[in-house]
Each structure stands twice: as C-alpha cells, then as structure tokens.
Amino acid sequence: MDKAKDYEGAVIQINNSIRELERIILSDRIEGIKVLEFFLSFNPAIFNQDDLSIKMDAWRLLDGHCKAHARLIVEQSISFDIPIWKTYREKIQKVIDRRREMFSV
C-alpha cells in the first residue's frame, strides 16, 4: 500500500483499512481477537501512546493481510498526526459490541 501524500488521503486510507479490519473482527473468531488487541493499543487509558513498540507488538501477531492494514494505520496516523483512538473510539466500540453479540455463547 502506498503512503498518502496529504492529510485527506491519509484519512481515506485509514478509513479503508479500519473498515477491512472491522470485517475481520466480525468474521474471524481468532484473527479478530488479534485485530481488537491492535485497536486497543491506541487507547491512552491502557497504554502509553509514546511507546510505539506496543503497537508494533500488536501488529506482529496479525496475519499478512491484516498486518499490512495495521501498519498503514500506524504509519499514516504518525505521519499526519491523526489521533486514532480519539477519532475512531466510538466506531471501535460498536464493532466490539457487535462482535460480542455475534460470538457470544
């Protein structure tokens, strides 16, 4: 995936990658957990946001397809100063809630 050249392009790429990872969260029981862990690495209440290794550790666990999207999200959010948790927190929470409903026993 090519790096965006401007803020608007970065937001579009991040949105597309988040949509794809949401699809994985809702369709793949095992890989979905790993993607959720990646998204939660952006939560400042849980993790120090100055420690990039936390996000890198989270994306290392993902399969190749998800890893490419996760890496894009991290790189673009840093390059264009896009606060992932602040911007997408509600969207991430809705996906967590939907997953909970789908996979509850």
A tleap script that builds the chain and sets N, CA, C and O, in Angstrom:
source leaprc.protein.ff14SB
mol = sequence {
  NMET ASP LYS ALA LYS ASP TYR GLU GLY ALA
  VAL ILE GLN ILE ASN ASN SER ILE ARG GLU
  LEU GLU ARG ILE ILE LEU SER ASP ARG ILE
  GLU GLY ILE LYS VAL LEU GLU PHE PHE LEU
  SER PHE ASN PRO ALA ILE PHE ASN GLN ASP
  ASP LEU SER ILE LYS MET ASP ALA TRP ARG
  LEU LEU ASP GLY HIE CYS LYS ALA HIE ALA
  ARG LEU ILE VAL GLU GLN SER ILE SER PHE
  ASP ILE PRO ILE TRP LYS THR TYR ARG GLU
  LYS ILE GLN LYS VAL ILE ASP ARG ARG ARG
  GLU MET PHE SER CVAL
}
set mol.1.N position { 0.838 -1.176 0.000 }
set mol.1.CA position { 0.000 0.000 0.000 }
set mol.1.C position { 0.886 1.243 0.000 }
set mol.1.O position { 1.837 1.356 0.773 }
set mol.2.N position { 0.546 2.155 -0.878 }
set mol.2.CA position { 1.325 3.381 -0.998 }
set mol.2.C position { 0.954 4.369 0.101 }
set mol.2.O position { -0.192 4.431 0.546 }
set mol.3.N position { 1.933 5.123 0.518 }
set mol.3.CA position { 1.724 6.134 1.542 }
set mol.3.C position { 0.974 7.332 0.957 }
set mol.3.O position { 1.221 7.738 -0.179 }
set mol.4.N position { 0.072 7.880 1.734 }
set mol.4.CA position { -0.694 9.051 1.296 }
set mol.4.C position { 0.225 10.264 1.193 }
set mol.4.O position { 1.231 10.370 1.894 }
set mol.5.N position { -0.146 11.156 0.316 }
set mol.5.CA position { 0.652 12.361 0.103 }
set mol.5.C position { 0.130 13.558 0.890 }
set mol.5.O position { 0.827 14.564 1.026 }
set mol.6.N position { -1.102 13.455 1.413 }
set mol.6.CA position { -1.666 14.560 2.181 }
set mol.6.C position { -2.598 14.014 3.261 }
set mol.6.O position { -2.900 12.822 3.305 }
set mol.7.N position { -3.044 14.923 4.129 }
set mol.7.CA position { -3.893 14.556 5.268 }
set mol.7.C position { -5.175 13.865 4.801 }
set mol.7.O position { -5.557 12.825 5.337 }
set mol.8.N position { -5.823 14.440 3.820 }
set mol.8.CA position { -7.088 13.884 3.320 }
set mol.8.C position { -6.893 12.465 2.779 }
set mol.8.O position { -7.705 11.577 3.042 }
set mol.9.N position { -5.825 12.262 2.031 }
set mol.9.CA position { -5.522 10.930 1.506 }
set mol.9.C position { -5.245 9.934 2.623 }
set mol.9.O position { -5.633 8.768 2.546 }
set mol.10.N position { -4.566 10.415 3.667 }
set mol.10.CA position { -4.269 9.550 4.812 }
set mol.10.C position { -5.553 9.127 5.517 }
set mol.10.O position { -5.703 7.963 5.890 }
set mol.11.N position { -6.473 10.059 5.699 }
set mol.11.CA position { -7.743 9.736 6.354 }
set mol.11.C position { -8.516 8.702 5.535 }
set mol.11.O position { -9.094 7.772 6.097 }
set mol.12.N position { -8.527 8.861 4.228 }
set mol.12.CA position { -9.222 7.897 3.362 }
set mol.12.C position { -8.582 6.521 3.497 }
set mol.12.O position { -9.288 5.520 3.622 }
set mol.13.N position { -7.263 6.462 3.473 }
set mol.13.CA position { -6.583 5.175 3.602 }
set mol.13.C position { -6.830 4.536 4.966 }
set mol.13.O position { -7.066 3.332 5.061 }
set mol.14.N position { -6.774 5.341 6.009 }
set mol.14.CA position { -7.038 4.813 7.357 }
set mol.14.C position { -8.470 4.293 7.443 }
set mol.14.O position { -8.696 3.204 7.969 }
set mol.15.N position { -9.426 5.044 6.942 }
set mol.15.CA position { -10.825 4.599 6.957 }
set mol.15.C position { -10.984 3.272 6.227 }
set mol.15.O position { -11.660 2.370 6.721 }
set mol.16.N position { -10.369 3.147 5.059 }
set mol.16.CA position { -10.459 1.895 4.294 }
set mol.16.C position { -9.836 0.732 5.055 }
set mol.16.O position { -10.389 -0.367 5.080 }
set mol.17.N position { -8.691 0.974 5.671 }
set mol.17.CA position { -8.029 -0.091 6.426 }
set mol.17.C position { -8.829 -0.472 7.663 }
set mol.17.O position { -8.934 -1.652 7.998 }
set mol.18.N position { -9.388 0.516 8.338 }
set mol.18.CA position { -10.202 0.210 9.523 }
set mol.18.C position { -11.429 -0.596 9.117 }
set mol.18.O position { -11.800 -1.544 9.809 }
set mol.19.N position { -12.061 -0.232 8.007 }
set mol.19.CA position { -13.219 -0.999 7.526 }
set mol.19.C position { -12.843 -2.454 7.254 }
set mol.19.O position { -13.583 -3.371 7.611 }
set mol.20.N position { -11.705 -2.658 6.630 }
set mol.20.CA position { -11.263 -4.021 6.330 }
set mol.20.C position { -10.969 -4.795 7.615 }
set mol.20.O position { -11.327 -5.968 7.725 }
set mol.21.N position { -10.332 -4.161 8.571 }
set mol.21.CA position { -10.046 -4.839 9.838 }
set mol.21.C position { -11.326 -5.098 10.625 }
set mol.21.O position { -11.422 -6.109 11.321 }
set mol.22.N position { -12.302 -4.213 10.531 }
set mol.22.CA position { -13.600 -4.456 11.168 }
set mol.22.C position { -14.252 -5.705 10.585 }
set mol.22.O position { -14.850 -6.500 11.309 }
set mol.23.N position { -14.132 -5.868 9.281 }
set mol.23.CA position { -14.683 -7.050 8.620 }
set mol.23.C position { -14.041 -8.321 9.199 }
set mol.23.O position { -14.727 -9.318 9.428 }
set mol.24.N position { -12.748 -8.279 9.428 }
set mol.24.CA position { -12.040 -9.422 10.007 }
set mol.24.C position { -12.511 -9.663 11.441 }
set mol.24.O position { -12.734 -10.807 11.839 }
set mol.25.N position { -12.662 -8.602 12.204 }
set mol.25.CA position { -13.125 -8.726 13.597 }
set mol.25.C position { -14.459 -9.459 13.655 }
set mol.25.O position { -14.690 -10.285 14.538 }
set mol.26.N position { -15.333 -9.147 12.705 }
set mol.26.CA position { -16.683 -9.710 12.732 }
set mol.26.C position { -16.804 -11.054 12.019 }
set mol.26.O position { -17.841 -11.710 12.113 }
set mol.27.N position { -15.763 -11.469 11.311 }
set mol.27.CA position { -15.894 -12.718 10.560 }
set mol.27.C position { -14.920 -13.813 10.995 }
set mol.27.O position { -15.165 -14.990 10.731 }
set mol.28.N position { -13.848 -13.455 11.641 }
set mol.28.CA position { -12.828 -14.436 12.004 }
set mol.28.C position { -12.635 -14.424 13.516 }
set mol.28.O position { -12.120 -13.459 14.082 }
set mol.29.N position { -13.042 -15.475 14.138 }
set mol.29.CA position { -13.036 -15.525 15.608 }
set mol.29.C position { -11.636 -15.328 16.191 }
set mol.29.O position { -11.477 -14.569 17.147 }
set mol.30.N position { -10.625 -15.989 15.642 }
set mol.30.CA position { -9.271 -15.922 16.193 }
set mol.30.C position { -8.540 -14.654 15.754 }
set mol.30.O position { -8.053 -13.896 16.593 }
set mol.31.N position { -8.463 -14.425 14.459 }
set mol.31.CA position { -7.754 -13.241 13.949 }
set mol.31.C position { -8.444 -11.965 14.434 }
set mol.31.O position { -7.784 -10.949 14.647 }
set mol.32.N position { -9.757 -12.011 14.609 }
set mol.32.CA position { -10.496 -10.850 15.097 }
set mol.32.C position { -10.035 -10.397 16.467 }
set mol.32.O position { -9.987 -9.197 16.739 }
set mol.33.N position { -9.695 -11.341 17.335 }
set mol.33.CA position { -9.179 -11.000 18.671 }
set mol.33.C position { -7.856 -10.256 18.541 }
set mol.33.O position { -7.613 -9.280 19.252 }
set mol.34.N position { -7.014 -10.713 17.643 }
set mol.34.CA position { -5.719 -10.058 17.446 }
set mol.34.C position { -5.898 -8.634 16.921 }
set mol.34.O position { -5.180 -7.720 17.326 }
set mol.35.N position { -6.854 -8.456 16.024 }
set mol.35.CA position { -7.128 -7.117 15.496 }
set mol.35.C position { -7.661 -6.216 16.610 }
set mol.35.O position { -7.283 -5.047 16.695 }
set mol.36.N position { -8.529 -6.747 17.457 }
set mol.36.CA position { -9.026 -5.954 18.585 }
set mol.36.C position { -7.884 -5.525 19.493 }
set mol.36.O position { -7.858 -4.387 19.963 }
set mol.37.N position { -6.945 -6.422 19.742 }
set mol.37.CA position { -5.792 -6.064 20.562 }
set mol.37.C position { -4.996 -4.938 19.914 }
set mol.37.O position { -4.500 -4.044 20.599 }
set mol.38.N position { -4.877 -4.988 18.592 }
set mol.38.CA position { -4.189 -3.913 17.879 }
set mol.38.C position { -4.933 -2.585 18.084 }
set mol.38.O position { -4.311 -1.577 18.418 }
set mol.39.N position { -6.247 -2.579 17.888 }
set mol.39.CA position { -7.015 -1.344 18.065 }
set mol.39.C position { -6.900 -0.825 19.499 }
set mol.39.O position { -6.789 0.381 19.717 }
set mol.40.N position { -6.926 -1.725 20.462 }
set mol.40.CA position { -6.840 -1.297 21.866 }
set mol.40.C position { -5.464 -0.725 22.201 }
set mol.40.O position { -5.328 -0.013 23.196 }
set mol.41.N position { -4.443 -1.017 21.398 }
set mol.41.CA position { -3.118 -0.447 21.648 }
set mol.41.C position { -3.111 1.067 21.462 }
set mol.41.O position { -2.157 1.731 21.868 }
set mol.42.N position { -4.156 1.622 20.856 }
set mol.42.CA position { -4.279 3.076 20.685 }
set mol.42.C position { -4.972 3.744 21.866 }
set mol.42.O position { -5.055 4.971 21.914 }
set mol.43.N position { -5.470 2.962 22.817 }
set mol.43.CA position { -6.204 3.511 23.949 }
set mol.43.C position { -5.232 4.088 24.979 }
set mol.43.O position { -4.486 3.338 25.608 }
set mol.44.N position { -5.233 5.412 25.157 }
set mol.44.CA position { -4.284 6.017 26.100 }
set mol.44.C position { -4.556 5.661 27.556 }
set mol.44.O position { -3.673 5.806 28.401 }
set mol.45.N position { -5.756 5.201 27.857 }
set mol.45.CA position { -6.065 4.795 29.226 }
set mol.45.C position { -5.416 3.449 29.560 }
set mol.45.O position { -5.230 3.118 30.731 }
set mol.46.N position { -5.073 2.680 28.529 }
set mol.46.CA position { -4.473 1.364 28.739 }
set mol.46.C position { -2.967 1.383 28.494 }
set mol.46.O position { -2.201 0.805 29.263 }
set mol.47.N position { -2.547 2.051 27.418 }
set mol.47.CA position { -1.147 2.013 27.007 }
set mol.47.C position { -0.569 3.412 26.840 }
set mol.47.O position { -1.263 4.347 26.441 }
set mol.48.N position { 0.713 3.533 27.155 }
set mol.48.CA position { 1.455 4.770 26.929 }
set mol.48.C position { 1.569 4.991 25.425 }
set mol.48.O position { 2.163 4.171 24.725 }
set mol.49.N position { 1.017 6.068 24.929 }
set mol.49.CA position { 0.991 6.314 23.492 }
set mol.49.C position { 2.338 6.763 22.936 }
set mol.49.O position { 2.511 6.827 21.719 }
set mol.50.N position { 3.285 7.070 23.802 }
set mol.50.CA position { 4.628 7.420 23.334 }
set mol.50.C position { 5.464 6.179 23.045 }
set mol.50.O position { 6.542 6.277 22.459 }
set mol.51.N position { 4.977 5.029 23.447 }
set mol.51.CA position { 5.705 3.774 23.264 }
set mol.51.C position { 5.205 3.069 22.005 }
set mol.51.O position { 4.233 2.316 22.057 }
set mol.52.N position { 5.856 3.309 20.899 }
set mol.52.CA position { 5.468 2.737 19.614 }
set mol.52.C position { 5.603 1.213 19.599 }
set mol.52.O position { 4.926 0.542 18.820 }
set mol.53.N position { 6.464 0.664 20.448 }
set mol.53.CA position { 6.673 -0.788 20.455 }
set mol.53.C position { 5.397 -1.553 20.812 }
set mol.53.O position { 5.233 -2.701 20.401 }
set mol.54.N position { 4.500 -0.935 21.567 }
set mol.54.CA position { 3.240 -1.591 21.928 }
set mol.54.C position { 2.409 -1.850 20.676 }
set mol.54.O position { 1.864 -2.941 20.506 }
set mol.55.N position { 2.312 -0.863 19.809 }
set mol.55.CA position { 1.567 -1.031 18.554 }
set mol.55.C position { 2.266 -2.031 17.641 }
set mol.55.O position { 1.619 -2.849 16.987 }
set mol.56.N position { 3.593 -1.957 17.604 }
set mol.56.CA position { 4.351 -2.881 16.765 }
set mol.56.C position { 4.173 -4.316 17.255 }
set mol.56.O position { 4.014 -5.231 16.447 }
set mol.57.N position { 4.200 -4.516 18.553 }
set mol.57.CA position { 3.972 -5.861 19.106 }
set mol.57.C position { 2.582 -6.360 18.742 }
set mol.57.O position { 2.404 -7.534 18.419 }
set mol.58.N position { 1.607 -5.477 18.793 }
set mol.58.CA position { 0.227 -5.870 18.466 }
set mol.58.C position { 0.091 -6.232 16.994 }
set mol.58.O position { -0.618 -7.182 16.664 }
set mol.59.N position { 0.748 -5.503 16.104 }
set mol.59.CA position { 0.581 -5.803 14.683 }
set mol.59.C position { 1.411 -6.998 14.252 }
set mol.59.O position { 1.093 -7.625 13.242 }
set mol.60.N position { 2.464 -7.333 14.984 }
set mol.60.CA position { 3.287 -8.514 14.651 }
set mol.60.C position { 2.489 -9.809 14.750 }
set mol.60.O position { 2.785 -10.776 14.048 }
set mol.61.N position { 1.493 -9.834 15.606 }
set mol.61.CA position { 0.687 -11.041 15.803 }
set mol.61.C position { -0.303 -11.292 14.674 }
set mol.61.O position { -0.849 -12.389 14.555 }
set mol.62.N position { -0.534 -10.280 13.845 }
set mol.62.CA position { -1.558 -10.375 12.800 }
set mol.62.C position { -1.051 -11.153 11.586 }
set mol.62.O position { 0.155 -11.239 11.350 }
set mol.63.N position { -1.991 -11.720 10.818 }
set mol.63.CA position { -1.600 -12.371 9.570 }
set mol.63.C position { -1.196 -11.300 8.554 }
set mol.63.O position { -1.391 -10.109 8.800 }
set mol.64.N position { -0.643 -11.709 7.429 }
set mol.64.CA position { -0.102 -10.781 6.439 }
set mol.64.C position { -1.086 -9.744 5.945 }
set mol.64.O position { -0.749 -8.565 5.831 }
set mol.65.N position { -2.308 -10.178 5.650 }
set mol.65.CA position { -3.336 -9.256 5.145 }
set mol.65.C position { -3.657 -8.179 6.181 }
set mol.65.O position { -3.686 -6.992 5.856 }
set mol.66.N position { -3.894 -8.587 7.406 }
set mol.66.CA position { -4.230 -7.631 8.469 }
set mol.66.C position { -3.030 -6.769 8.843 }
set mol.66.O position { -3.171 -5.585 9.153 }
set mol.67.N position { -1.847 -7.380 8.810 }
set mol.67.CA position { -0.630 -6.661 9.179 }
set mol.67.C position { -0.411 -5.449 8.265 }
set mol.67.O position { -0.010 -4.382 8.729 }
set mol.68.N position { -0.673 -5.617 6.982 }
set mol.68.CA position { -0.495 -4.504 6.035 }
set mol.68.C position { -1.422 -3.347 6.382 }
set mol.68.O position { -1.015 -2.187 6.324 }
set mol.69.N position { -2.659 -3.652 6.740 }
set mol.69.CA position { -3.612 -2.597 7.110 }
set mol.69.C position { -3.213 -1.944 8.435 }
set mol.69.O position { -3.297 -0.724 8.579 }
set mol.70.N position { -2.784 -2.752 9.390 }
set mol.70.CA position { -2.383 -2.224 10.692 }
set mol.70.C position { -1.168 -1.305 10.553 }
set mol.70.O position { -1.111 -0.230 11.151 }
set mol.71.N position { -0.220 -1.744 9.766 }
set mol.71.CA position { 0.987 -0.924 9.564 }
set mol.71.C position { 0.621 0.415 8.909 }
set mol.71.O position { 1.136 1.462 9.303 }
set mol.72.N position { -0.255 0.377 7.924 }
set mol.72.CA position { -0.689 1.605 7.261 }
set mol.72.C position { -1.337 2.556 8.269 }
set mol.72.O position { -1.058 3.755 8.261 }
set mol.73.N position { -2.190 2.026 9.124 }
set mol.73.CA position { -2.867 2.856 10.127 }
set mol.73.C position { -1.842 3.530 11.034 }
set mol.73.O position { -1.933 4.731 11.291 }
set mol.74.N position { -0.871 2.766 11.516 }
set mol.74.CA position { 0.141 3.341 12.408 }
set mol.74.C position { 0.984 4.385 11.673 }
set mol.74.O position { 1.185 5.490 12.177 }
set mol.75.N position { 1.470 4.037 10.496 }
set mol.75.CA position { 2.335 4.964 9.756 }
set mol.75.C position { 1.612 6.258 9.391 }
set mol.75.O position { 2.154 7.350 9.568 }
set mol.76.N position { 0.393 6.132 8.884 }
set mol.76.CA position { -0.347 7.331 8.471 }
set mol.76.C position { -0.751 8.168 9.677 }
set mol.76.O position { -0.729 9.397 9.610 }
set mol.77.N position { -1.117 7.525 10.772 }
set mol.77.CA position { -1.518 8.293 11.956 }
set mol.77.C position { -0.338 9.077 12.518 }
set mol.77.O position { -0.514 10.183 13.028 }
set mol.78.N position { 0.855 8.515 12.429 }
set mol.78.CA position { 2.042 9.223 12.901 }
set mol.78.C position { 2.435 10.323 11.911 }
set mol.78.O position { 2.695 11.459 12.307 }
set mol.79.N position { 2.474 9.979 10.637 }
set mol.79.CA position { 2.911 10.937 9.616 }
set mol.79.C position { 2.025 12.179 9.545 }
set mol.79.O position { 2.512 13.289 9.329 }
set mol.80.N position { 0.718 11.979 9.730 }
set mol.80.CA position { -0.214 13.098 9.570 }
set mol.80.C position { -0.880 13.507 10.883 }
set mol.80.O position { -1.857 14.256 10.885 }
set mol.81.N position { -0.343 13.011 11.996 }
set mol.81.CA position { -0.827 13.367 13.330 }
set mol.81.C position { -2.348 13.180 13.453 }
set mol.81.O position { -3.075 14.104 13.818 }
set mol.82.N position { -2.800 11.969 13.140 }
set mol.82.CA position { -4.216 11.627 13.226 }
set mol.82.C position { -4.413 10.797 14.496 }
set mol.82.O position { -3.882 9.691 14.593 }
set mol.83.N position { -5.163 11.309 15.465 }
set mol.83.CA position { -5.362 10.589 16.729 }
set mol.83.C position { -6.371 9.441 16.553 }
set mol.83.O position { -7.581 9.666 16.555 }
set mol.84.N position { -5.871 8.244 16.406 }
set mol.84.CA position { -6.727 7.094 16.093 }
set mol.84.C position { -7.771 6.850 17.179 }
set mol.84.O position { -8.955 6.719 16.870 }
set mol.85.N position { -7.358 6.787 18.436 }
set mol.85.CA position { -8.321 6.457 19.486 }
set mol.85.C position { -9.378 7.545 19.619 }
set mol.85.O position { -10.568 7.245 19.715 }
set mol.86.N position { -8.960 8.781 19.626 }
set mol.86.CA position { -9.900 9.899 19.764 }
set mol.86.C position { -10.875 9.945 18.584 }
set mol.86.O position { -12.064 10.207 18.766 }
set mol.87.N position { -10.373 9.694 17.390 }
set mol.87.CA position { -11.186 9.792 16.178 }
set mol.87.C position { -12.102 8.594 15.984 }
set mol.87.O position { -13.239 8.754 15.541 }
set mol.88.N position { -11.626 7.395 16.308 }
set mol.88.CA position { -12.350 6.169 15.960 }
set mol.88.C position { -12.848 5.368 17.164 }
set mol.88.O position { -13.334 4.250 16.997 }
set mol.89.N position { -12.738 5.916 18.358 }
set mol.89.CA position { -13.117 5.182 19.571 }
set mol.89.C position { -14.550 4.647 19.509 }
set mol.89.O position { -14.782 3.475 19.808 }
set mol.90.N position { -15.498 5.476 19.131 }
set mol.90.CA position { -16.903 5.042 19.091 }
set mol.90.C position { -17.105 3.941 18.054 }
set mol.90.O position { -17.838 2.980 18.291 }
set mol.91.N position { -16.460 4.084 16.920 }
set mol.91.CA position { -16.560 3.074 15.865 }
set mol.91.C position { -15.979 1.743 16.341 }
set mol.91.O position { -16.565 0.686 16.105 }
set mol.92.N position { -14.834 1.797 17.007 }
set mol.92.CA position { -14.206 0.586 17.537 }
set mol.92.C position { -15.110 -0.050 18.591 }
set mol.92.O position { -15.260 -1.271 18.619 }
set mol.93.N position { -15.709 0.761 19.452 }
set mol.93.CA position { -16.596 0.233 20.491 }
set mol.93.C position { -17.817 -0.452 19.874 }
set mol.93.O position { -18.250 -1.494 20.367 }
set mol.94.N position { -18.374 0.113 18.808 }
set mol.94.CA position { -19.523 -0.513 18.146 }
set mol.94.C position { -19.154 -1.874 17.567 }
set mol.94.O position { -19.943 -2.817 17.632 }
set mol.95.N position { -17.964 -1.973 17.007 }
set mol.95.CA position { -17.518 -3.254 16.449 }
set mol.95.C position { -17.311 -4.271 17.569 }
set mol.95.O position { -17.651 -5.445 17.417 }
set mol.96.N position { -16.759 -3.824 18.685 }
set mol.96.CA position { -16.584 -4.725 19.834 }
set mol.96.C position { -17.942 -5.234 20.303 }
set mol.96.O position { -18.101 -6.425 20.570 }
set mol.97.N position { -18.919 -4.338 20.404 }
set mol.97.CA position { -20.257 -4.731 20.832 }
set mol.97.C position { -20.904 -5.714 19.851 }
set mol.97.O position { -21.519 -6.698 20.263 }
set mol.98.N position { -20.760 -5.440 18.554 }
set mol.98.CA position { -21.317 -6.347 17.534 }
set mol.98.C position { -20.649 -7.711 17.597 }
set mol.98.O position { -21.317 -8.739 17.483 }
set mol.99.N position { -19.340 -7.725 17.778 }
set mol.99.CA position { -18.620 -8.999 17.869 }
set mol.99.C position { -19.094 -9.785 19.090 }
set mol.99.O position { -19.282 -11.000 19.028 }
set mol.100.N position { -19.282 -9.073 20.192 }
set mol.100.CA position { -19.743 -9.714 21.424 }
set mol.100.C position { -21.098 -10.396 21.187 }
set mol.100.O position { -21.324 -11.517 21.641 }
set mol.101.N position { -21.992 -9.706 20.473 }
set mol.101.CA position { -23.304 -10.275 20.155 }
set mol.101.C position { -23.177 -11.487 19.229 }
set mol.101.O position { -23.852 -12.497 19.427 }
set mol.102.N position { -22.321 -11.383 18.232 }
set mol.102.CA position { -22.183 -12.451 17.237 }
set mol.102.C position { -21.567 -13.712 17.809 }
set mol.102.O position { -22.017 -14.816 17.504 }
set mol.103.N position { -20.540 -13.560 18.636 }
set mol.103.CA position { -19.789 -14.713 19.110 }
set mol.103.C position { -20.128 -15.136 20.530 }
set mol.103.O position { -19.491 -16.037 21.076 }
set mol.104.N position { -21.128 -14.496 21.137 }
set mol.104.CA position { -21.497 -14.911 22.493 }
set mol.104.C position { -22.133 -16.290 22.447 }
set mol.104.O position { -22.824 -16.653 21.496 }
set mol.105.N position { -21.882 -17.028 23.483 }
set mol.105.CA position { -22.377 -18.412 23.520 }
set mol.105.C position { -23.661 -18.492 24.298 }
set mol.105.O position { -24.231 -19.574 24.439 }
savepdb mol mol.pdb
quit
